[in-house]
Amino acid sequence: MYRSHAILVGPLFLALLGTAFCVWSALGNDVNFCVTTGCTLYQDFTVAGISLWWFGTAAFGALAGLSLLGAADWGRILAALALLGDICLLLLMAFTAPCVSCLVAALLFAVVYVLLRRASAPQSRMRDNERHSSVLLWVWLALFVVNLGAVARSQTDVWPILGEGENAATRMFFSPSCRYCIEGINALSGKVDVAFYPLAETDADVWKVARMRALLDEGFNLAQALAQSQNATAPSGLGSWRPDMLLLRFRLLRNKAHIFAAGSQGVPFFEQRGLPGDIRERVERPRQQRDRAGSTAGNAATGTAAPGEETPRDERLPLDMGGAPSDAMSDAGAGFQCGGNRPCPPGVQSR
């Protein structure tokens, strides 16, 4: 086996850089440049109780040692094994969530492998060596590009029409031509913990949303803007191809892709952070009734309640919803949505 005993400067430098990066990541780096969900997902990912970053540290350290000794052949073999492991991780991230830090380490492994492969064979054998090794690099490159695309997609977030969606407890995706969406916006407009995300079911929805934005800028609330945008028409001439209209179309398409990815093809579509209010009410009501049980023990024995108090609930009965089911719960049960193969029935307009 051919060996070069000179120090391999390029692979040595990159391997040391990779070692430092893996140690920094394993100890919890203070610079949060990794902004994808995969960063959080894989930060504490372990194999046999050992963080993946320590495995990376060991691999880069060994590659640095072999580069320092000039053992290009053994370094190439070790780098190929590291790249093979990287391919498995890239495949896993492609089906879960991409990790920017992991992609940086993967790129360092790939570059070290390429440099060591070139250093391990004389020029007369380079072409044959490249032909046999290209499959590994091509598979790695394909998965790396897939993950880069997922990173780019994750950074293109959904767009709230009021610009206040980051801290909202409830997110409502709506179409301005959907009757159920109109009812929902009439009920929820003005609530500070609700963010609204428009999308276009038809081309006319694009002009309605554009009109809504103009009305919101004039000081109208969301329900008013939605009501007055129903008769919006398409701009004449090249107005529909203005940069701001093209950007609006992209944002609406991104919002629609989001609900499709979540498994829904209809609107309104809701996302909730935290415990929904109706469930919290169901949990709190029996607790409040038990707290009042001591003061109403005499009345409970006769089946009556003191003035201003409810009759204590029989714990043997199933937990109720506090009377008739709410409209929201009824709608959810009936699947009140528009879109996909379920067009909205006409007849309900914004009030």
C-alpha positions in Angstrom: 0.0 0.0 0.0 1.4 3.4 -1.0 2.1 5.7 1.9 3.1 9.4 2.0 5.0 10.2 5.2 4.7 14.0 4.7 2.2 15.8 6.9 -1.1 16.2 5.1 -1.7 19.9 5.8 -5.1 20.3 4.3 -6.8 17.2 5.9 -5.0 18.0 9.2 -6.4 21.5 9.3 -9.9 20.5 8.5 -9.9 17.5 10.9 -8.7 19.8 13.7 -11.4 22.3 12.8 -14.0 19.4 12.8 -12.7 18.2 16.2 -13.0 21.7 17.8 -16.5 22.1 16.2 -17.8 18.8 17.6 -16.4 19.4 21.1 -18.0 22.9 21.0 -21.3 21.4 19.9 -21.2 18.6 22.5 -20.6 21.0 25.3 -23.6 23.2 24.2 -22.4 26.1 22.0 -23.3 29.6 23.1 -23.8 30.9 19.6 -27.2 29.8 18.3 -26.6 29.8 14.6 -28.4 26.5 14.2 -32.1 27.6 13.9 -33.8 24.5 12.5 -35.9 22.1 14.6 -33.4 19.4 13.9 -30.8 21.2 15.9 -32.9 20.8 19.0 -33.9 17.3 18.0 -30.3 16.0 17.6 -28.5 18.1 20.2 -29.2 15.4 22.9 -29.3 12.4 20.5 -27.2 9.6 21.9 -26.0 6.1 20.9 -25.4 3.8 23.9 -25.7 6.9 26.1 -22.9 8.8 24.2 -23.7 11.9 22.3 -23.2 11.8 18.5 -21.0 14.8 18.8 -18.4 12.8 20.9 -18.4 10.2 18.1 -17.7 13.0 15.7 -14.9 14.3 18.0 -13.3 10.8 18.0 -13.5 10.4 14.3 -12.1 13.9 13.5 -9.4 13.4 16.1 -8.3 10.1 14.5 -8.3 11.7 11.1 -6.1 14.5 12.4 -3.7 12.0 13.9 -3.4 10.1 10.6 -3.0 13.3 8.6 -0.2 14.3 11.0 1.5 11.0 10.4 1.0 11.2 6.7 -0.9 7.9 6.6 -3.1 8.9 3.7 -4.3 5.3 2.9 -5.5 4.6 6.4 -7.0 8.1 6.6 -8.9 7.5 3.4 -10.4 4.3 4.8 -11.4 5.9 8.1 -12.8 8.9 6.3 -14.9 6.6 4.0 -16.3 4.9 7.1 -17.1 8.3 8.6 -18.8 9.4 5.4 -20.8 6.2 5.3 -22.0 6.9 8.8 -22.8 10.4 7.7 -25.0 9.1 4.9 -27.0 7.2 7.5 -27.5 10.4 9.5 -28.3 12.5 6.5 -30.9 9.9 5.5 -32.4 10.0 9.0 -32.5 13.8 8.9 -34.2 13.8 5.5 -37.1 11.9 7.0 -37.3 13.9 10.2 -35.8 17.4 10.4 -32.5 18.9 9.2 -29.8 20.0 11.6 -27.5 22.8 10.4 -24.7 21.9 12.8 -24.8 18.3 11.6 -24.6 19.5 8.0 -21.5 21.5 8.8 -19.8 18.5 10.3 -20.9 16.4 7.4 -19.4 18.8 4.9 -16.1 18.7 6.8 -16.1 14.9 6.7 -16.7 15.0 3.0 -13.9 17.5 2.2 -11.4 15.6 4.4 -12.4 12.4 2.6 -11.8 13.9 -0.9 -8.4 15.3 0.1 -7.2 12.1 1.7 -8.4 10.1 -1.3 -6.4 12.3 -3.6 -3.3 12.0 -1.4 -3.5 8.2 -1.0 -2.9 7.4 -4.7 -0.3 8.5 -7.3 -1.5 10.4 -10.3 -1.4 7.2 -12.5 -4.1 5.6 -10.4 -6.3 8.6 -9.8 -8.8 8.0 -12.5 -9.4 4.3 -11.5 -9.6 5.3 -7.8 -12.1 8.1 -8.5 -14.3 5.8 -10.6 -14.6 3.3 -7.7 -15.1 5.9 -5.0 -17.6 8.2 -6.8 -20.7 6.2 -5.7 -20.1 7.0 -2.1 -19.7 10.7 -2.8 -22.7 10.9 -5.1 -25.0 9.3 -2.5 -23.7 11.6 0.1 -24.1 14.6 -2.1 -27.7 13.7 -3.0 -28.7 13.4 0.6 -26.8 16.6 1.5 -28.7 18.6 -1.1 -32.0 17.2 0.1 -31.2 18.3 3.6 -30.1 21.8 2.4 -33.5 22.1 0.6 -35.3 21.1 3.8 -33.3 23.8 5.7 -34.3 26.4 3.2 -37.9 25.4 3.3 -38.0 25.5 7.1 -36.7 29.0 7.1 -39.6 30.2 4.9 -42.2 30.5 7.6 -46.0 30.9 7.2 -47.2 34.4 6.8 -49.8 36.0 9.2 -51.8 38.8 7.6 -51.5 41.0 10.7 -47.8 40.2 11.2 -48.3 38.9 14.8 -48.1 35.2 14.7 -44.9 34.2 16.6 -46.4 34.3 20.1 -50.1 33.5 19.3 -51.7 30.6 21.2 -54.0 29.9 18.3 -53.3 30.1 14.6 -56.2 30.2 12.1 -55.7 29.5 8.5 -58.5 30.9 6.3 -59.7 31.6 2.8 -61.7 34.9 2.4 -64.2 33.0 0.3 -64.9 30.3 2.8 -68.2 30.8 4.7 -67.0 28.9 7.8 -63.8 31.0 7.8 -65.9 34.2 7.7 -67.9 33.0 10.8 -64.6 32.1 12.6 -63.1 35.5 11.9 -66.2 37.3 13.0 -66.0 35.4 16.3 -62.2 35.7 16.8 -61.3 39.1 15.3 -59.7 41.3 17.9 -58.4 38.6 20.1 -54.7 39.2 20.9 -53.8 35.5 21.3 -55.1 34.5 17.8 -53.1 34.9 14.6 -54.7 34.7 11.1 -53.0 33.2 8.1 -54.7 33.7 4.7 -54.5 31.3 1.7 -56.0 31.3 -1.7 -58.5 28.6 -2.7 -59.3 30.4 -6.0 -57.6 33.2 -7.9 -60.2 35.6 -6.7 -58.9 35.0 -3.1 -55.6 36.7 -4.0 -57.3 40.0 -4.8 -59.5 39.7 -1.7 -56.4 39.2 0.5 -54.7 42.1 -1.3 -57.7 44.3 -0.6 -57.8 43.1 3.0 -54.2 44.2 3.5 -55.0 47.7 2.1 -58.0 48.0 4.4 -56.0 46.9 7.5 -53.4 49.5 6.7 -56.3 52.1 6.7 -57.3 51.1 10.3 -60.1 48.6 9.7 -60.2 45.5 11.9 -59.9 42.0 10.4 -63.6 41.3 10.3 -64.4 44.6 8.7 -61.6 44.2 6.1 -62.8 40.8 5.2 -66.4 42.0 4.8 -65.4 44.9 2.5 -63.0 42.8 0.4 -65.6 40.4 -0.9 -66.2 42.4 -4.1 -62.5 42.9 -4.8 -61.6 42.5 -8.5 -58.3 41.7 -10.3 -56.1 44.7 -11.2 -56.1 45.7 -14.9 -53.2 45.3 -17.2 -49.9 44.2 -15.7 -51.0 45.0 -12.2 -51.3 41.4 -11.2 -47.6 40.9 -12.0 -46.3 43.6 -9.8 -43.5 42.4 -7.4 -45.7 42.9 -4.3 -48.5 40.8 -5.9 -46.0 38.0 -6.8 -44.7 38.1 -3.2 -48.3 37.9 -1.9 -49.0 34.9 -4.2 -45.9 33.1 -2.8 -47.0 33.8 0.8 -50.4 32.5 0.2 -49.0 29.4 -1.5 -46.6 28.8 1.4 -49.6 29.0 3.9 -51.5 26.5 1.8 -48.6 24.2 1.6 -48.3 24.3 5.4 -51.9 23.0 6.0 -51.4 20.4 3.3 -48.2 19.2 5.0 -50.2 19.0 8.3 -52.7 16.6 6.7 -55.6 18.9 5.9 -56.9 20.2 2.6 -59.6 22.4 3.9 -60.1 25.6 5.8 -60.6 26.9 8.4 -57.6 25.0 9.9 -56.5 25.7 13.5 -53.2 25.1 15.3 -53.2 25.4 19.0 -50.3 25.9 21.4 -51.1 24.8 25.0 -54.3 23.5 26.5 -57.4 24.8 24.6 -59.8 26.9 26.7 -62.8 24.5 26.4 -60.7 21.6 27.7 -59.4 23.7 30.5 -62.9 24.6 31.4 -63.9 21.0 31.5 -61.0 20.3 33.9 -61.7 23.3 36.2 -65.5 22.9 36.5 -65.4 19.7 38.6 -62.6 21.2 40.7 -64.7 24.3 41.5 -67.7 22.2 42.3 -65.7 20.1 44.7 -64.4 23.3 46.4 -68.0 24.4 46.9 -69.2 21.0 48.1 -68.3 21.7 51.8 -70.4 24.9 51.9 -73.4 23.3 50.1 -73.4 19.9 51.9 -76.8 20.6 53.5 -78.4 21.6 50.3 -76.8 18.7 48.4 -78.5 16.3 50.8 -81.9 17.6 49.7 -81.0 18.0 46.1 -81.3 21.8 46.1 -78.7 24.6 45.8 -78.2 27.8 47.6 -79.2 31.0 45.8 -76.6 31.8 43.1 -75.0 28.3 43.2 -75.3 25.3 40.9 -76.5 21.9 42.1 -73.4 19.8 42.8 -72.6 17.4 40.0 -73.1 13.7 40.6 -69.6 12.3 40.3 -71.1 9.0 39.0 -72.3 10.8 35.9 -70.0 11.4 32.8 -68.2 14.7 32.6 -70.4 17.1 30.6 -69.6 20.1 28.6 -71.5 22.5 30.8 -74.8 22.3 28.9 -75.3 22.3 25.1 -72.1 21.7 23.1 -70.5 24.9 21.8 -70.7 25.9 18.2 -67.0 25.3 17.8 -67.3 21.7 19.1 -70.3 21.1 16.9 -68.5 22.4 13.8 -65.5 20.3 14.6 -67.6 17.2 14.9 -69.4 17.9 11.6 -66.1 18.7 9.8 -67.2 22.2 8.8 -64.4 23.1 6.3 -64.1 24.3 2.8 -61.6 23.2 0.3 -60.3 20.1 -1.4 -63.2 17.9 -2.4 -65.6 19.8 0.0 -66.7 23.1 -1.5 -68.4 25.7 0.7 -72.1 26.0 0.4 -73.3 29.5 -0.4 -75.5 31.7 1.7 -73.5 33.0 4.6 -71.9 36.3 4.3 -69.7 38.3 6.7 -71.7 40.4 9.1 
